Amino acid sequence: MIRTAAAVVTLSLTLVGAAAAKPVSRDPAKVPAGAYVLDKPHASLIAKIAHLGGFSWLTMRFDRLDGSFTYDPANWRATKLSFRVDPASVDTGSPGFNKQIAGYFDVGKYPTITFVSTGITGGENGEGVVNGDLTFHGVTKPVALKVRFNGVGPGLLGAGTRVGFSGTTQINRTEFDERAVRQFAGDDVDLSFEVEFAKK
């Protein structure tokens, strides 16, 4: 009986917390100032590239991501974001193919993909562009991310502050000196990400 009651209380608190954990504003000016770190279990980066001229789009997920930014609502367009990806964490659904793709990335020589923001434009209706420098395969190029601010609100059980973003961009891998198996795979790579950050 005691065990059942405890389970009911736990479930109730979880449901209440889940109900409380949702965005309450999409206004960047309502985000509290401070340092934010990536909530890694709630972050994903997906890459798609055309296979054999477009029969299908090979889809890859990167499983090890990290990132942070420091935020000032009075000057949010000056926010500096840094984001890191472990290219060896690529996941195609096939362990053998994962190793092959990681080999194309030369992960031993270039163990990290980084993005460092240089400026933000837009912001109307929660949408804007984050400009920055992407370093991949030993080459650094400017890249523009189309980003949607999904909102700010409390975390699970109402604890802390959480913000979420969705975004997309496209890069040409040859510009980053990555030309492996061009007879089988296209040059353009579509990238999409879903990320949540928690306030420290």
KAJO-V338956 format. One record per residue. N is the residue number from 1. RES is the residue in one small letter. SS is DSSP state (h for helix, s for strand, l for the rest). PSI is psi in whole degrees, 0 to 359 (NA if undefined). BURIAL is I if it has 24 or more other C-alpha atoms within 12 Angstrom, else O. Layout:
# KAJO-V338956
N_RES_SS_PSI_BURIAL ; N_RES_SS_PSI_BURIAL
This chain:
# KAJO-V338956
1_m_l_314_O ; 2_i_h_319_O ; 3_r_h_319_O ; 4_t_h_317_O ; 5_a_h_319_O ; 6_a_h_320_O ; 7_a_h_320_O ; 8_v_h_316_O ; 9_v_h_315_O ; 10_t_h_315_O ; 11_l_h_318_O ; 12_s_h_315_O ; 13_l_h_321_O ; 14_t_h_316_O ; 15_l_h_320_O ; 16_v_h_316_O ; 17_g_h_319_O ; 18_a_h_321_O ; 19_a_h_324_O ; 20_a_h_333_O ; 21_a_l_87_I ; 22_k_l_156_I ; 23_p_s_139_I ; 24_v_s_349_O ; 25_s_s_146_O ; 26_r_l_18_I ; 27_d_l_115_O ; 28_p_h_333_I ; 29_a_h_346_O ; 30_k_h_358_I ; 31_v_l_125_I ; 32_p_l_145_I ; 33_a_l_151_O ; 34_g_s_187_O ; 35_a_s_137_I ; 36_y_s_141_I ; 37_v_s_150_I ; 38_l_s_133_I ; 39_d_s_94_I ; 40_k_s_321_O ; 41_p_s_343_O ; 42_h_s_48_O ; 43_a_s_138_I ; 44_s_s_147_I ; 45_l_s_121_I ; 46_i_s_135_I ; 47_a_s_139_I ; 48_k_s_137_I ; 49_i_s_140_I ; 50_a_s_136_I ; 51_h_s_128_O ; 52_l_l_51_O ; 53_g_l_1_O ; 54_g_l_16_O ; 55_f_l_325_O ; 56_s_s_174_O ; 57_w_s_113_O ; 58_l_s_130_I ; 59_t_s_129_I ; 60_m_s_141_I ; 61_r_s_142_I ; 62_f_s_124_I ; 63_d_l_342_I ; 64_r_l_106_I ; 65_l_s_155_I ; 66_d_s_155_I ; 67_g_s_165_I ; 68_s_s_163_I ; 69_f_s_157_I ; 70_t_s_134_I ; 71_y_s_138_I ; 72_d_l_109_O ; 73_p_h_338_O ; 74_a_h_344_O ; 75_n_h_52_O ; 76_w_h_337_I ; 77_r_h_346_I ; 78_a_h_7_O ; 79_t_l_135_I ; 80_k_s_117_I ; 81_l_s_137_I ; 82_s_s_138_I ; 83_f_s_138_I ; 84_r_s_142_I ; 85_v_s_136_I ; 86_d_l_108_I ; 87_p_h_339_I ; 88_a_h_349_I ; 89_s_h_11_I ; 90_v_s_137_I ; 91_d_s_114_I ; 92_t_l_356_I ; 93_g_l_354_O ; 94_s_l_112_O ; 95_p_h_319_O ; 96_g_h_318_O ; 97_f_h_327_O ; 98_n_h_315_I ; 99_k_h_322_O ; 100_q_h_314_O ; 101_i_h_316_I ; 102_a_h_326_I ; 103_g_h_320_O ; 104_y_h_327_I ; 105_f_l_353_I ; 106_d_l_53_I ; 107_v_l_336_I ; 108_g_l_324_O ; 109_k_l_326_O ; 110_y_l_80_O ; 111_p_l_355_O ; 112_t_l_137_I ; 113_i_s_130_I ; 114_t_s_151_I ; 115_f_s_127_I ; 116_v_s_121_I ; 117_s_s_151_I ; 118_t_s_349_O ; 119_g_s_160_I ; 120_i_s_135_I ; 121_t_s_162_O ; 122_g_s_220_O ; 123_g_l_351_O ; 124_e_h_137_O ; 125_n_h_28_O ; 126_g_h_10_I ; 127_e_s_143_I ; 128_g_s_191_I ; 129_v_s_128_I ; 130_v_s_114_I ; 131_n_s_147_I ; 132_g_s_182_I ; 133_d_s_122_I ; 134_l_s_126_I ; 135_t_s_117_I ; 136_f_s_133_I ; 137_h_l_33_I ; 138_g_l_5_O ; 139_v_s_138_O ; 140_t_s_127_O ; 141_k_s_150_I ; 142_p_s_140_I ; 143_v_s_142_I ; 144_a_s_124_I ; 145_l_s_126_I ; 146_k_s_119_I ; 147_v_s_138_I ; 148_r_s_125_I ; 149_f_s_113_I ; 150_n_s_345_I ; 151_g_s_172_I ; 152_v_s_145_I ; 153_g_s_184_I ; 154_p_s_157_I ; 155_g_l_192_I ; 156_l_h_137_O ; 157_l_h_22_O ; 158_g_h_11_O ; 159_a_l_136_O ; 160_g_l_191_O ; 161_t_s_137_I ; 162_r_s_141_I ; 163_v_s_151_I ; 164_g_s_148_I ; 165_f_s_150_I ; 166_s_s_150_I ; 167_g_s_166_I ; 168_t_s_158_I ; 169_t_s_174_I ; 170_q_s_137_I ; 171_i_s_158_I ; 172_n_s_116_I ; 173_r_h_334_I ; 174_t_h_334_O ; 175_e_h_343_O ; 176_f_h_22_I ; 177_d_l_36_O ; 178_e_l_104_I ; 179_r_l_20_O ; 180_a_l_143_O ; 181_v_l_48_O ; 182_r_l_341_O ; 183_q_l_344_O ; 184_f_l_333_O ; 185_a_s_146_I ; 186_g_s_174_I ; 187_d_s_324_I ; 188_d_s_135_I ; 189_v_s_120_I ; 190_d_s_129_I ; 191_l_s_137_I ; 192_s_s_146_I ; 193_f_s_151_I ; 194_e_s_121_I ; 195_v_s_147_I ; 196_e_s_140_I ; 197_f_s_146_I ; 198_a_s_141_I ; 199_k_s_134_I ; 200_k_l_NA_O
